[in-house]
Amino acid sequence: TQVSLNAGSKISWLNPFNNTIREVHLTGEAYFDVAHDPNRPFIVHTSGIDIKVLGTAFTVKSYPSDNTIEATLLRGSIEVIKHHDPDGSSVILRPSQKMVFNKQQQTETVRPSGTDVKPTTVRIIKSGILVSNLPQNKPDSLRKETSWVYNKLVFDGVRLDEVASKLERWYNVQIVFKNERVKQYRYKGVFENESVEQALDALKLIGRFEYR
């Protein structure tokens, strides 16, 4: 099994795994390519959900500061189990599906941010859990859910405050807004080899703000 961690992320596990199960605990964002072993399921524990797999590739995003936990399946299948669910229900994801779990208001309808998701591709599965189908004709390197694995930052119509949150993790900086209105600006584009100054210079050309 191979795991890639995004900025500001960590995993922990018991060494060695026991004979019946493989378990890791994730804080942040990671890409998992899990070796198939039907006798020892692989489980990813996050703050609000557990993800159970046999052999598959998927990403999980579970930053403590975010209101949501996301899982995106690339191949295989995964089972998403919500913590403290009284009926023990679960959701099965299929390839090119994305799950969003709302940690704070589990009865609210949460729609994935960005312009790629059409209303017809979104459906509520369980309280606080939303599953959507991702576009089939877009490579993983240009999906905002998986682009970071290819050292790219992809924005698809998100607000500047969400862009800033990703830049903070990516470049290990802190961004403070002095004007609340600036947060409302929306951006679509890709950063790959830019420095943080080059990224901010590109953003301010569109949004007409200044920074220091």
C-alpha positions in Angstrom: 0.0 0.0 0.0 1.2 3.5 -0.9 0.1 6.7 0.8 0.8 10.3 -0.3 0.2 13.1 2.2 -0.8 16.6 1.3 0.5 19.7 3.1 -0.4 19.9 6.8 -1.3 16.3 7.0 -0.3 13.2 9.0 -1.2 9.6 9.5 -0.5 7.2 12.4 -0.8 3.5 12.8 0.3 0.6 15.0 3.4 -1.2 13.9 3.0 -3.9 12.8 -0.6 -4.2 11.7 -2.4 -7.0 13.5 -3.3 -10.2 11.7 -6.9 -9.4 10.9 -7.1 -5.7 10.0 -5.0 -2.8 8.7 -5.9 0.5 10.4 -4.6 4.1 10.0 -5.7 7.4 11.5 -5.7 10.4 9.2 -5.5 14.2 10.0 -5.5 16.3 6.8 -5.5 15.0 3.2 -4.1 11.8 1.7 -4.1 9.7 -1.4 -4.3 6.0 -0.8 -3.4 3.2 -3.2 -4.3 0.1 -1.1 -2.8 -3.3 -1.9 -5.6 -5.9 -2.2 -5.7 -8.3 0.8 -9.2 -9.8 1.4 -8.1 -11.3 4.7 -7.1 -8.0 6.2 -9.4 -5.0 5.3 -7.9 -1.5 5.3 -9.6 1.1 7.4 -9.0 4.9 7.4 -10.2 6.6 10.6 -11.0 10.3 10.5 -12.7 12.6 13.0 -16.2 11.9 11.7 -16.2 8.9 9.4 -14.4 5.6 8.8 -13.5 4.3 5.3 -13.2 0.6 4.8 -11.6 -0.9 1.7 -10.1 -4.1 0.4 -8.0 -2.9 -2.6 -8.6 0.5 -4.3 -7.3 4.0 -4.9 -9.0 7.0 -3.3 -8.4 10.4 -1.6 -9.6 11.5 1.8 -9.7 15.2 3.0 -10.2 15.6 6.8 -8.6 18.8 8.1 -9.6 19.8 11.6 -10.4 23.4 10.5 -12.7 22.3 7.7 -16.5 21.9 8.3 -16.6 18.9 6.0 -14.8 15.6 5.4 -14.4 14.5 1.7 -13.6 11.1 0.1 -13.1 10.7 -3.7 -12.9 7.2 -5.2 -10.7 6.7 -8.3 -11.0 2.9 -8.7 -12.4 -0.1 -6.7 -15.0 0.6 -4.1 -15.0 1.9 -0.5 -17.5 1.8 2.3 -18.1 5.0 4.3 -19.3 4.5 7.9 -20.4 7.5 10.0 -19.3 7.7 13.6 -22.0 7.3 16.3 -24.6 6.3 13.7 -27.4 4.6 15.7 -28.6 2.3 12.9 -25.0 1.4 11.8 -25.8 2.5 8.2 -23.0 3.0 5.6 -22.6 4.4 2.1 -20.8 2.5 -0.8 -18.9 4.7 -3.3 -18.2 3.7 -6.9 -15.4 5.0 -9.1 -15.6 8.7 -10.0 -17.9 9.4 -7.0 -17.2 11.9 -4.3 -18.7 11.9 -0.8 -19.0 15.0 1.4 -19.8 14.7 5.1 -20.9 17.7 7.1 -19.3 17.6 10.6 -21.3 20.4 12.1 -24.8 20.3 10.8 -25.6 16.8 9.8 -29.1 17.6 8.6 -28.0 20.4 6.2 -27.8 19.8 2.5 -24.2 20.3 1.6 -23.3 20.9 -2.0 -19.6 20.5 -3.2 -18.1 23.8 -4.0 -17.0 24.8 -7.5 -18.7 24.8 -10.9 -18.0 21.3 -12.0 -20.9 19.8 -10.1 -24.4 20.1 -11.7 -27.5 19.8 -9.5 -28.6 16.6 -11.3 -25.4 14.9 -10.2 -26.0 15.5 -6.5 -28.1 13.3 -4.2 -28.5 13.0 -0.4 -27.7 9.5 0.9 -27.8 9.8 4.6 -28.2 12.6 7.1 -25.1 14.9 6.7 -23.7 12.8 3.8 -23.8 13.9 0.2 -22.6 11.8 -2.8 -22.0 13.3 -6.3 -20.7 11.9 -9.6 -17.6 13.6 -11.0 -17.1 14.4 -14.6 -15.8 11.4 -16.6 -13.8 13.4 -19.2 -11.4 15.2 -16.8 -7.9 13.7 -15.9 -7.1 13.2 -12.3 -4.3 15.8 -12.6 -6.9 18.5 -13.3 -9.5 17.5 -10.7 -9.4 19.7 -7.6 -9.8 16.6 -5.5 -6.7 14.9 -6.8 -4.6 17.6 -8.5 -2.4 18.0 -5.5 -1.0 14.5 -6.0 0.5 15.9 -9.2 1.8 19.0 -7.5 -0.9 21.2 -8.8 -3.5 23.4 -7.2 -6.8 23.5 -9.1 -9.6 26.1 -8.4 -12.9 25.7 -10.2 -15.0 28.8 -9.2 -14.3 28.9 -5.5 -14.2 31.9 -3.2 -10.9 33.6 -2.5 -11.1 32.6 1.2 -11.1 29.0 0.1 -8.2 29.6 -2.3 -6.4 31.3 0.6 -6.9 28.3 2.9 -5.3 26.0 0.3 -2.4 28.5 -0.3 -1.7 28.6 3.4 -1.2 24.8 3.6 0.6 24.6 0.2 3.1 27.4 1.0 3.1 27.2 4.8 2.0 30.8 5.2 -0.8 32.6 7.1 -3.1 34.9 5.1 -5.1 37.5 6.9 -8.0 39.4 5.2 -8.4 43.1 6.0 -11.4 43.5 3.8 -14.3 41.0 4.1 -15.6 41.9 0.6 -12.4 40.5 -1.0 -13.2 37.0 0.3 -16.2 37.0 -2.1 -14.1 37.0 -5.3 -14.2 33.7 -7.2 -11.4 32.1 -9.1 -10.9 29.3 -11.7 -7.5 28.2 -12.7 -4.4 26.1 -12.0 -1.2 26.8 -10.1 1.8 24.4 -10.6 5.3 25.9 -10.2 4.5 29.4 -8.9 5.9 30.9 -5.8 3.5 32.3 -3.2 4.2 35.8 -4.5 3.6 34.8 -8.1 0.3 33.1 -7.1 -0.9 36.2 -5.2 0.2 38.5 -8.1 -1.9 36.4 -10.5 -4.9 36.4 -8.2 -4.8 40.2 -7.6 -4.9 40.9 -11.4 -8.4 39.5 -11.5 -9.6 40.4 -8.0 -8.1 43.9 -7.8 -6.7 43.7 -4.3 -3.4 44.5 -2.8 -1.3 42.4 -0.4 1.9 42.7 1.6 
